């Protein structure tokens, strides 16, 4: 593809993501399925251009307001080429030249706008903090409360592209073997510093270069997500529930912990997500997992199976603030006029309902990919106050080798401190019933 045709393809995808009210990764997957013949190098360019637009959306939009222009995908792309890549109006004009394989030619108004941007940079002293840091207005106060003096450092870290983290499926391979295999392919890879089965690549690369993904020996999974699954601490032969399993990423990790022995049930309210989970189980060689479609968090299945499971994981739906560096579009999709209230209430209902499944002496793991206290430690405190039969098991007791958490009792990971997505996990244990007293006569 020529530079102009690649730019035209990128603009087409950017406009599609802007138009469709679905997560960008889902739109991207569908778009590339419709462009199967596109070479990897062109795919990489198109995807990178989209990510740049998403990572700098607030700043690009600010410039358009300043210039008196409407905030739209094409306009944002033009501003990026001028300010992000330092191209002149004439250079951009040679790319936006019209015709079948190039973006529509620049209008006189667009050309004039680009001339006005000559010599400017993407950052401007007049930008308010929420624009400069690409932080939605609704999240400013709770994130500032959460991080205090570290707020800006954390926001800057979330503007950087993440590493590509992988988890070795121990049902099919081991970490040393995978390290050797990837290095033999000329791929720069290291072991993750905390997750025992994790591998880290410094940047994304065409997945076709990773044959172990096709065989199920490797799974794409952020190190933080891997650590959440580790805290479940499932053992072979146990009964486990992944209550909000989605497409089964953590279910797969837990099944590997169990060495395919015992029983793990992946629950969700989405039939489509559970169907994808089943396909992933098959590819990974997982035989001890099954799926259960729930009508809601209070499905009758929960009542019928109360106090039946050794481990229950609740990876609750959340604001997703911890995933912003990986899913930059999520920060703008999460805004809600009602605030966090309805989401926090849903999390509480899910946690309370799932807790019924935990047998005495069993453990409940509550997790989110949020950085907000309201969804994390405050949620756990409210639950424990209402459910005195559960106690918080401190992180040092659950995983003594796992140090450096941003919270003394819970797993709390942040992009700036740990180079992972933002994850939270609390381990709660249900008390055993008191033993009946034995009278002296009975003794």
N, C-alpha and C positions, 0 to 999 in steps of 0.2 A: 504493500500500500504506500502511496505517496504521503508526505507530511500533511497535505491538505485533506486527503481522503481519511487519514487516521483521525484528524481533528473533526471531520464531519461525523465519523462513527462515534467519537467520544461525545459530541454534542447531542447526538441522537439518544445515547444512553442516559446522559445527564437530564435531558428533558423527560425521558420515560420515568426516571426515579422521582423527579419533581412532580410528575402528573399522577402517579399511582400511589395510593395511600397504603402502601405495604412497606415493610422493612426493606432497606436498600439491597441487602444480600439476596433476598428472594427475587427482587426485580432483576438484579444482575444475573442470577442463575438462569432465569427465563430468557433474558435477552441473549445471553451467550449460547443457549440451546438453539436459538433461532439463527445464530451466526456461527455454526459449527466449523465452517471451513476457514475461519479467521486464524492466521498463524499466531503462535504463542507470543512472538515479539509484539505484534499489533494488539493482541489481547492485553498484554501487560501495559502498554501505553494507554489504552482506552480506560482500563481499570484505574491506573494511577491518576489519570486526569479527573476521573469522577471523584476519587478519594480526596484529591486536593480541593475540589470545589466544596465537598462536604466538610472538610476540616477547617476551611477558612470562610464558611458561609456568612457568618455574622459580619466579619470585616469587609468582605466583598459587598454585602448588602449595605453596609454603612457608607461605603464610597458611592454607591449608586444613589442613595438618598442625598448625599452631599452634592452630587452632580445633577440632581433633579431628574434622575432617570428611574424608571420602574424596575423593581427587583425581579428579574426573570433569568432563567438558565443561560440564555445566549448572552445577556448583558453581563452576568457574573463571569462567564468564561472570558469575555473580552477584557474585563478588568483584571482577571488573573493573568492573562497573557501579557498585559502591560505592566502590572505591578509585581506579580509573582515571578515572571520570567524575564522581565525587563525588555520586552520587545517594543519597537517603535510602532507608530500608527501605520507607517508604510510597510513594515515587515508583516504586521498582522493583516493588512490589506492584501498582501500577496498570497496569504493562506485563505482568506475569506474572499474568494474570487468568483464564486458562483459556478454553475454548471452541475453536471451529474455527480461528480466525485469530489466536490468541495462544498464547504458551507456557503450559504447565500451571501452574495457580495455585500460589503459594508455599505450602509446608507451614509449620506452626508452627515447626519446627526451623530451616528456611531463614530465616524471618522473624527468628527470634531471633539467628541468625548475623549477619545484616545489621545488626541493632541493635548488636551488639558491635563492628562495624566503624565505627560512627559516630565521625567525627573522626580516624580513622587515615588514613595515606597508603600508597601502594604500597610505597615503600621503608621498611625498618625497620632501626634500628641493629643489631639482633641478627642480621641476615642474614649468612651467610658469604659471602666474595668470589665463589665460584662461582655462588651464587644471585643475588646483587646484579648480577653481570655477565652472567648467563645463559650461563655457560660450563660445559659438561659436565665432570664430575670427571676423566674420562679425558684431556681435552685441556688441563687447567690447566697441568701441569708442562711439556709440550712447547711450549705457546704462551708461557709465561713465559720459558722458555729462549730462544725465538726472538726475543722482543721486549724482554726486560729491562725497563728503566724505562718503555718505551712500551706495556707490556702493557695497562694499564687504558685508555689512550686508544684503542687499537685495538679493545678489546672494546666500549667505549662507541660507537665509530663503527659497529660492526656491529649495534648495536641500532636504528640509524636507517634508515628506508626509503631505498632507493637511488633515484638518478635513473633516468629512462628513456632509455637510449642506443640510437641507431639507426645503422645503417651504410648509406650510399648505395651502391647497386649501380651501378657505373660502366658496366656493360653497357647500362643503360637511362637513366641520368641523370648529374648531377654535383652536387657539394655546394652550389654557389651557387644552382643552379636549385631544389634541394630547400628551401634556406633561404627563398627567395622564396615558394615554393608554400605552405609551412607557415605562414609569417607572414601570407600573404594569407588563410589560414583562421582567423586570430586566435590562433594557437598560439605560445606563448612558446618559442623555440628558439634555441640557440646552437651554434656549432661546438665539437666536443670539443677540449681543449687539446693532445692528443698524437696521436690517431689521425687520419690525413689525410682519411678519408672519413666521420668520425663526426659525429653530431648529438646534442645533449643537450636533453632536456626536463626541467624541474625536478621533475616528478612524473608519475605514471601518469595516463592519461586514457583514456576509451573508445576502443578501437582503431578503431571505426567513423569516428572523426574523422580518420583517417589513410588516405585512399584509396590512397596510394602503397604501402601494405603489400599491398593486394590486387593491384596491378599488378606487384609484384616490384621496384619501383624503390627500396624501402626494406626493410631487414631489422632486426628487433630484435636487438641484439647489444651487450653491455657493451663499453666502450672497451678494457678490459683484454684481452678476447677478440679484439678487432680487432687489437690490437698483437701478440698472439701470431701471428696469421695474417700480419701484416706482416713479422715476422722470418723467415718461411719464404723470403721474397724470391724467389718464383717468377717466372719470366720467360716471355713468349710462346714457344711451341715446345718448352718443357721437358717432361720426364716427372716427375710428382709423385705421391706416395702420401700420403693422409691415413689413417694406419693405424688409429686409433680414432675414426672419423668420426662415430659416433652419427647424429643426424638431419641432419648436413651443414652446420652453421652456418659452420665455418671453411673447409670445402670450397668453399662459395659465395664467400667472400672471396678465396680463393686463385685460383679460376677467373676472377674479375674481374681480379685482378692479371695473369693470363695472357692477358687480352683474348680469351678463348675459343679460343686457339691453343695447340696442344700437347695433352697428355693428363694428366688427373688421375683417380686411382682412389681412391674412398672405400671403405675397408674397415671391417668391423665384424663382431661375432659375433651381432648381433641382426638378424634379417630384418625385423622391424617397423620398427626405426629406419632401416634402409636404404631401405625402401619410402617412408617419410616424406621421406627425403633426395631420392629420385628425383622426388617431387612438387614439392619445393622447387626443384630444378634446373630443372624445366620452367617454373615460374612466373617464375623469375629470368632466363630466357633463356639458360641455361648449356647449351652444346652439347659441351664438351670433357670432361665428367665422366661417369664410369660407376661402378657399385657392384660390390663383390666381397664376398660373404658368406664369412667365415672360420669354420672349425670351432673354432679356438683361435689363440693367438698363434703357435704353431708349425705352422700349416697348411702343407701341401705346396706351396701356391701360392707361399709366401715363398721356399722353396728353389729353385723353378723360375725365379724372377725375381731372383735375387741379383745385386747389383751392376748393376742396370738403371736406377736412377732418380737424377735430379739432386737432388731434394729429397724428404725423408721427414719428415712430421710425426707425432709420437707424443704425442697429447693423452691422457695416461694416466688410467685410472680412479684415483681418489684419495679421500681423506677428505672433500673438499669444504669444508674449513674456510674457504676464501676466499669461499664463496658464502653464508655465513650471513645476511648482511643481506638478500639477495635471496630466499633459501630458508630462512627461520628454522626450519622443521621439520627441516631436514637435521642440525642440531646434535644433535638427540635421536635421530634414526634412525641416526647414524653409530656410536653406541656399540657396542663389541664386546668381549666378555670376553677375546678372544684378543689385543686390542690392535692396534697397527699392523703387527705382524710379517707376517701373511699378505698384507696389501695391498702392503707394501713389496717382498715377494718376488715378487708378481705383476708389479709395475711393472718390476722388474729383468728378469724373463723377457721381458716385452713389448719393452722397450728393446733387449735383446740380439738378439732375433729380428728386429725391424724394422730394426736396423742392417745386417743382411745385404743389404737391398734397396738400400743407398746405393752408388753407383758411386764409384770413385776420383775425388777432387776434388769430390764431391757433399757435401751437408750434411744433417745429421740434427737436427731440432729436437725437444727433449723439453720437454713442458709439463704443468703441472697447475693446478688451481684450488685448491691447498692453500697454507696458510701455514706448514706444518711442515717444518723442515729435513730430517727423515728422508726425506721424500718428494721433496725438491727438490735442494739443493746436495749433500747427502750421497749421494743416489742417483747424481748425475752423477759425483761423485768416485769412487765405487765402479766405475762403468762405465768411466771413462777409465783407471783403474788396470788393469782387466782387458782393455781394448781399446786398446792403445797406438797403433794406426793412426789413432785419432781424437784430435783436439785440440779444446779449447774455444776458440771464436772469441769474444773479448771483445765485449761489447755496443757499446763505442765503435767497434769495427771494423765491426760489422754495421750499426749504426744510429747514426751519430755525432750526429744531431740529437735522438735520444731520450735526454734527460738526466733526472736525478733518481731513478733506480732505487735501491731500497734495498740493492742488491748491486752491487759494482763491475764484475763480469764478466757477470752474468745480468740478465735482465728480472725484477724483483721489485717487484710492485705491491701496495699494501695500502689498505684502505678509508680509514684516517685520513690517510695521507700523500698519496694520489693520487685519492681519491674514485672509486675503481673497486672492483670485486670483487678479491679477493686472487688474483693470478696469478703464476706463475713460468714462465720459459722459458729454456732454455740452447740455444745454437747450437753444434753439433759438426761438424767437418769431417773427412772421410776423406782421408788423405794419398794423393797420387799415388804409384804405384810408382816406385822409383828407375830412372833411365835406365840401360840397359846400358852398361858401360864399353867404349869403342872402343880397341882396341890401336893402337900406332903403325903396325903393318903394315897393318891394315885402313884406317887413316886415310890 
